[in-house]
Amino acid sequence: MERKVLSSPRGPEAKGPYSAAVAYGNMVFVSGQGPIDPATGEVVGETVEEQLRRALENVRLILEDVGSSLDHVLKVTLYLKNMDDFSQANAVYREFFREGNYPARTTVQARLPLDIMVEVDAVACIPEG
């Protein structure tokens, strides 16, 4: 199998020395995505809900651009600046992932770059055919 760096024309530009996504076989590893507007490169959202929607939308765009989708996500890591935002984050998370098809997930509290409230990374598969 070959390791392949993937890019997304619709996703935000990387803010450091990393790739938006890397594939190995039919597995795709999406780097941490924050609430960055791909059009402006700026942080958007004043609440954890707004920021998480943008971050998950960025994950969705990247996955679609590399031939996958949120339906094919196997594992998510959700980083919250404040664990007190856990229930609000869960409410938004349910907007993007269907019950019965929830990916495995880890949620941690972390100090995040650009003083954002949330960051999301994901592992998905690229369906064959």
CYANA upper distance limits for C-alpha pairs under 8 A (distance plus 0.5 A):
  1 MET  CA     24 TYR  CA      7.13
  1 MET  CA     25 GLY  CA      6.04
  2 GLU  CA     24 TYR  CA      6.41
  2 GLU  CA     25 GLY  CA      6.90
  3 ARG  CA     22 VAL  CA      7.55
  3 ARG  CA     23 ALA  CA      6.29
  3 ARG  CA     24 TYR  CA      5.17
  3 ARG  CA     25 GLY  CA      7.73
  4 LYS  CA     22 VAL  CA      6.19
  4 LYS  CA     23 ALA  CA      5.62
  4 LYS  CA     24 TYR  CA      6.90
  5 VAL  CA     19 SER  CA      7.12
  5 VAL  CA     21 ALA  CA      6.78
  5 VAL  CA     22 VAL  CA      5.04
  5 VAL  CA     23 ALA  CA      6.88
  6 LEU  CA     19 SER  CA      7.70
  6 LEU  CA     20 ALA  CA      7.32
  6 LEU  CA     21 ALA  CA      5.66
  6 LEU  CA     22 VAL  CA      5.91
  6 LEU  CA     23 ALA  CA      7.34
  6 LEU  CA     66 VAL  CA      7.31
  7 SER  CA     19 SER  CA      7.82
  7 SER  CA     20 ALA  CA      6.52
  7 SER  CA     21 ALA  CA      6.97
  7 SER  CA     62 ILE  CA      7.94
  7 SER  CA     65 ASP  CA      8.24
  7 SER  CA     66 VAL  CA      7.89
  8 SER  CA     12 PRO  CA      8.42
  8 SER  CA     20 ALA  CA      7.82
  8 SER  CA     61 LEU  CA      7.87
  8 SER  CA     62 ILE  CA      5.73
  8 SER  CA     65 ASP  CA      6.00
  8 SER  CA     66 VAL  CA      7.53
  9 PRO  CA     65 ASP  CA      7.91
 10 ARG  CA     38 PRO  CA      7.23
 10 ARG  CA     61 LEU  CA      6.76
 10 ARG  CA     62 ILE  CA      7.61
 10 ARG  CA     65 ASP  CA      8.05
 11 GLY  CA     38 PRO  CA      6.01
 11 GLY  CA     58 ASN  CA      6.11
 11 GLY  CA     59 VAL  CA      8.29
 11 GLY  CA     61 LEU  CA      6.28
 11 GLY  CA     62 ILE  CA      6.09
 12 PRO  CA     36 ILE  CA      6.94
 12 PRO  CA     37 ASP  CA      7.09
 12 PRO  CA     38 PRO  CA      4.52
 12 PRO  CA     39 ALA  CA      7.97
 12 PRO  CA     41 GLY  CA      7.07
 12 PRO  CA     58 ASN  CA      7.52
 13 GLU  CA     20 ALA  CA      8.18
 13 GLU  CA     38 PRO  CA      7.39
 13 GLU  CA     41 GLY  CA      7.69
 14 ALA  CA     18 TYR  CA      7.10
 14 ALA  CA     19 SER  CA      7.18
 14 ALA  CA     20 ALA  CA      6.79
 18 TYR  CA     31 SER  CA      8.25
 19 SER  CA     31 SER  CA      7.44
 20 ALA  CA     30 VAL  CA      6.46
 20 ALA  CA     31 SER  CA      5.85
 20 ALA  CA     62 ILE  CA      8.04
 21 ALA  CA     28 VAL  CA      7.07
 21 ALA  CA     29 PHE  CA      5.88
 21 ALA  CA     30 VAL  CA      4.84
 21 ALA  CA     31 SER  CA      6.29
 21 ALA  CA     62 ILE  CA      8.11
 22 VAL  CA     28 VAL  CA      6.17
 22 VAL  CA     29 PHE  CA      5.79
 22 VAL  CA     30 VAL  CA      7.24
 23 ALA  CA     27 MET  CA      5.95
 23 ALA  CA     28 VAL  CA      4.76
 23 ALA  CA     29 PHE  CA      6.72
 24 TYR  CA     28 VAL  CA      6.99
 26 ASN  CA    125 CYS  CA      5.92
 26 ASN  CA    126 ILE  CA      5.45
 26 ASN  CA    127 PRO  CA      7.55
 26 ASN  CA    128 GLU  CA      8.21
 27 MET  CA    123 VAL  CA      7.62
 27 MET  CA    124 ALA  CA      6.34
 27 MET  CA    125 CYS  CA      4.90
 27 MET  CA    126 ILE  CA      6.61
 28 VAL  CA    123 VAL  CA      6.24
 28 VAL  CA    124 ALA  CA      5.71
 28 VAL  CA    125 CYS  CA      6.21
 28 VAL  CA    126 ILE  CA      7.35
 29 PHE  CA    121 ASP  CA      8.33
 29 PHE  CA    122 ALA  CA      6.55
 29 PHE  CA    123 VAL  CA      5.10
 29 PHE  CA    124 ALA  CA      7.05
 30 VAL  CA     59 VAL  CA      7.62
 30 VAL  CA     62 ILE  CA      8.15
 30 VAL  CA     63 LEU  CA      8.30
 30 VAL  CA    121 ASP  CA      6.14
 30 VAL  CA    122 ALA  CA      5.65
 30 VAL  CA    123 VAL  CA      6.67
 31 SER  CA    120 VAL  CA      8.41
 31 SER  CA    121 ASP  CA      5.78
 31 SER  CA    122 ALA  CA      7.57
 32 GLY  CA    119 GLU  CA      6.36
 32 GLY  CA    120 VAL  CA      5.51
 32 GLY  CA    121 ASP  CA      4.64
 32 GLY  CA    122 ALA  CA      8.06
 33 GLN  CA     55 ALA  CA      5.85
 33 GLN  CA     56 LEU  CA      8.01
 33 GLN  CA     58 ASN  CA      7.02
 33 GLN  CA     59 VAL  CA      7.04
 33 GLN  CA    119 GLU  CA      5.83
 33 GLN  CA    120 VAL  CA      5.65
 33 GLN  CA    121 ASP  CA      6.61
 34 GLY  CA     43 VAL  CA      8.34
 34 GLY  CA     51 GLN  CA      7.78
 34 GLY  CA     52 LEU  CA      8.05
 34 GLY  CA     54 ARG  CA      7.79
 34 GLY  CA     55 ALA  CA      5.16
 34 GLY  CA     58 ASN  CA      8.35
 34 GLY  CA    116 ILE  CA      7.66
 34 GLY  CA    118 VAL  CA      6.70
 34 GLY  CA    119 GLU  CA      4.99
 34 GLY  CA    120 VAL  CA      7.07
 35 PRO  CA     43 VAL  CA      5.93
 35 PRO  CA     44 VAL  CA      6.13
 35 PRO  CA     45 GLY  CA      7.65
 35 PRO  CA     51 GLN  CA      5.33
 35 PRO  CA     52 LEU  CA      7.09
 35 PRO  CA     53 ARG  CA      8.18
 35 PRO  CA     54 ARG  CA      5.36
 35 PRO  CA     55 ALA  CA      5.08
 35 PRO  CA     58 ASN  CA      8.39
 35 PRO  CA    116 ILE  CA      7.86
 35 PRO  CA    118 VAL  CA      7.89
 35 PRO  CA    119 GLU  CA      7.90
 36 ILE  CA     40 THR  CA      8.46
 36 ILE  CA     41 GLY  CA      6.24
 36 ILE  CA     42 GLU  CA      5.85
 36 ILE  CA     43 VAL  CA      5.03
 36 ILE  CA     44 VAL  CA      6.57
 36 ILE  CA     54 ARG  CA      7.41
 36 ILE  CA     55 ALA  CA      7.49
 36 ILE  CA     58 ASN  CA      8.38
 37 ASP  CA     41 GLY  CA      5.81
 37 ASP  CA     42 GLU  CA      6.06
 37 ASP  CA     43 VAL  CA      6.81
 37 ASP  CA     44 VAL  CA      6.87
 37 ASP  CA     54 ARG  CA      7.81
 38 PRO  CA     42 GLU  CA      8.27
 38 PRO  CA     58 ASN  CA      8.40
 43 VAL  CA    116 ILE  CA      8.09
 44 VAL  CA     50 GLU  CA      8.10
 44 VAL  CA     51 GLN  CA      6.92
 44 VAL  CA     54 ARG  CA      8.03
 45 GLY  CA     49 GLU  CA      8.49
 45 GLY  CA     50 GLU  CA      5.35
 45 GLY  CA     51 GLN  CA      5.46
 45 GLY  CA     54 ARG  CA      8.48
 46 GLU  CA     50 GLU  CA      7.12
 46 GLU  CA     51 GLN  CA      7.60
 47 THR  CA     51 GLN  CA      6.70
 47 THR  CA    117 MET  CA      8.35
 48 VAL  CA     52 LEU  CA      6.36
 48 VAL  CA     85 ASP  CA      7.43
 48 VAL  CA     88 GLN  CA      7.80
 48 VAL  CA     89 ALA  CA      7.36
 48 VAL  CA    117 MET  CA      6.39
 48 VAL  CA    118 VAL  CA      7.23
 49 GLU  CA     53 ARG  CA      6.66
 49 GLU  CA     88 GLN  CA      6.90
 49 GLU  CA     89 ALA  CA      6.73
 49 GLU  CA     92 VAL  CA      6.70
 50 GLU  CA     54 ARG  CA      6.93
 51 GLN  CA     55 ALA  CA      6.69
 51 GLN  CA    116 ILE  CA      8.41
 51 GLN  CA    117 MET  CA      7.45
 51 GLN  CA    118 VAL  CA      7.04
 52 LEU  CA     56 LEU  CA      6.49
 52 LEU  CA     89 ALA  CA      7.47
 52 LEU  CA     92 VAL  CA      7.53
 52 LEU  CA     93 TYR  CA      8.40
 52 LEU  CA    118 VAL  CA      6.58
 52 LEU  CA    119 GLU  CA      7.86
 53 ARG  CA     57 GLU  CA      6.47
 53 ARG  CA     92 VAL  CA      7.14
 54 ARG  CA     58 ASN  CA      6.68
 55 ALA  CA     59 VAL  CA      6.92
 55 ALA  CA    118 VAL  CA      8.14
 55 ALA  CA    119 GLU  CA      7.01
 55 ALA  CA    120 VAL  CA      6.98
 56 LEU  CA     60 ARG  CA      6.63
 56 LEU  CA     96 PHE  CA      7.93
 56 LEU  CA    120 VAL  CA      7.47
 57 GLU  CA     61 LEU  CA      6.67
 58 ASN  CA     62 ILE  CA      6.74
 59 VAL  CA     63 LEU  CA      6.64
 59 VAL  CA     70 LEU  CA      8.49
 59 VAL  CA    120 VAL  CA      8.24
 59 VAL  CA    121 ASP  CA      8.06
 59 VAL  CA    122 ALA  CA      8.05
 60 ARG  CA     64 GLU  CA      6.61
 60 ARG  CA     69 SER  CA      6.76
 60 ARG  CA     70 LEU  CA      6.45
 61 LEU  CA     65 ASP  CA      6.60
 62 ILE  CA     66 VAL  CA      6.88
 63 LEU  CA     67 GLY  CA      6.81
 63 LEU  CA     68 SER  CA      5.36
 63 LEU  CA     69 SER  CA      5.60
 63 LEU  CA     70 LEU  CA      7.60
 64 GLU  CA     68 SER  CA      5.55
 64 GLU  CA     69 SER  CA      5.68
 66 VAL  CA    126 ILE  CA      8.35
 67 GLY  CA    126 ILE  CA      6.46
 67 GLY  CA    127 PRO  CA      8.14
 68 SER  CA     72 HIS  CA      6.88
 68 SER  CA    124 ALA  CA      7.84
 68 SER  CA    125 CYS  CA      7.12
 68 SER  CA    126 ILE  CA      5.32
 68 SER  CA    127 PRO  CA      7.14
 69 SER  CA     73 VAL  CA      7.51
 69 SER  CA    124 ALA  CA      8.38
 70 LEU  CA     96 PHE  CA      7.90
 70 LEU  CA     97 PHE  CA      7.52
 70 LEU  CA    124 ALA  CA      8.36
 71 ASP  CA     97 PHE  CA      7.79
 71 ASP  CA    101 ASN  CA      7.84
 72 HIS  CA    124 ALA  CA      5.89
 72 HIS  CA    125 CYS  CA      6.15
 72 HIS  CA    126 ILE  CA      7.68
 72 HIS  CA    127 PRO  CA      8.16
 73 VAL  CA    103 PRO  CA      6.46
 73 VAL  CA    122 ALA  CA      7.22
 73 VAL  CA    123 VAL  CA      6.35
 73 VAL  CA    124 ALA  CA      4.50
 73 VAL  CA    125 CYS  CA      7.11
 74 LEU  CA    103 PRO  CA      5.27
 74 LEU  CA    104 ALA  CA      6.60
 74 LEU  CA    122 ALA  CA      8.06
 74 LEU  CA    123 VAL  CA      6.20
 74 LEU  CA    124 ALA  CA      5.63
 74 LEU  CA    125 CYS  CA      7.80
 75 LYS  CA    103 PRO  CA      5.62
 75 LYS  CA    104 ALA  CA      5.10
 75 LYS  CA    105 ARG  CA      6.05
 75 LYS  CA    122 ALA  CA      6.14
 75 LYS  CA    123 VAL  CA      5.63
 75 LYS  CA    124 ALA  CA      7.43
 76 VAL  CA    103 PRO  CA      7.12
 76 VAL  CA    104 ALA  CA      6.77
 76 VAL  CA    105 ARG  CA      5.20
 76 VAL  CA    106 THR  CA      6.99
 76 VAL  CA    120 VAL  CA      7.42
 76 VAL  CA    121 ASP  CA      6.28
 76 VAL  CA    122 ALA  CA      4.96
 76 VAL  CA    123 VAL  CA      7.02
 77 THR  CA    105 ARG  CA      6.11
 77 THR  CA    106 THR  CA      5.34
 77 THR  CA    107 THR  CA      6.33
 77 THR  CA    108 VAL  CA      8.25
 77 THR  CA    120 VAL  CA      6.26
 77 THR  CA    121 ASP  CA      5.88
 77 THR  CA    122 ALA  CA      6.91
 78 LEU  CA    105 ARG  CA      7.82
 78 LEU  CA    106 THR  CA      6.68
 78 LEU  CA    107 THR  CA      5.14
 78 LEU  CA    108 VAL  CA      6.92
 78 LEU  CA    118 VAL  CA      7.76
 78 LEU  CA    119 GLU  CA      6.61
 78 LEU  CA    120 VAL  CA      5.30
 78 LEU  CA    121 ASP  CA      7.36
 79 TYR  CA    107 THR  CA      6.30
 79 TYR  CA    108 VAL  CA      5.55
 79 TYR  CA    109 GLN  CA      6.18
 79 TYR  CA    110 ALA  CA      6.50
 79 TYR  CA    112 LEU  CA      8.46
 79 TYR  CA    118 VAL  CA      6.00
 79 TYR  CA    119 GLU  CA      5.59
 79 TYR  CA    120 VAL  CA      6.70
 80 LEU  CA     85 ASP  CA      7.81
 80 LEU  CA     86 PHE  CA      8.19
 80 LEU  CA    107 THR  CA      7.78
 80 LEU  CA    108 VAL  CA      6.65
 80 LEU  CA    109 GLN  CA      5.25
 80 LEU  CA    110 ALA  CA      6.41
 80 LEU  CA    117 MET  CA      6.39
 80 LEU  CA    118 VAL  CA      5.23
 80 LEU  CA    119 GLU  CA      7.34
 81 LYS  CA    109 GLN  CA      5.97
 81 LYS  CA    110 ALA  CA      5.70
 81 LYS  CA    111 ARG  CA      6.21
 81 LYS  CA    112 LEU  CA      7.04
 81 LYS  CA    116 ILE  CA      7.78
 81 LYS  CA    117 MET  CA      5.32
 81 LYS  CA    118 VAL  CA      6.59
 82 ASN  CA     86 PHE  CA      8.36
 82 ASN  CA    109 GLN  CA      6.44
 82 ASN  CA    110 ALA  CA      8.08
 82 ASN  CA    117 MET  CA      7.77
 83 MET  CA    108 VAL  CA      8.01
 83 MET  CA    109 GLN  CA      6.16
 85 ASP  CA     89 ALA  CA      6.59
 86 PHE  CA     90 ASN  CA      6.68
 87 SER  CA     91 ALA  CA      6.87
 88 GLN  CA     92 VAL  CA      7.09
 89 ALA  CA     93 TYR  CA      6.51
 90 ASN  CA     94 ARG  CA      6.73
 91 ALA  CA     95 GLU  CA      7.50
 92 VAL  CA     96 PHE  CA      7.69
 93 TYR  CA     97 PHE  CA      6.84
 94 ARG  CA     98 ARG  CA      7.00
 94 ARG  CA     99 GLU  CA      8.03
 97 PHE  CA    101 ASN  CA      7.39
 97 PHE  CA    102 TYR  CA      6.33
 97 PHE  CA    103 PRO  CA      8.37
 98 ARG  CA    102 TYR  CA      6.53
111 ARG  CA    115 ASP  CA      8.01
112 LEU  CA    116 ILE  CA      6.39
112 LEU  CA    117 MET  CA      7.63
112 LEU  CA    118 VAL  CA      7.87
112 LEU  CA    119 GLU  CA      8.01
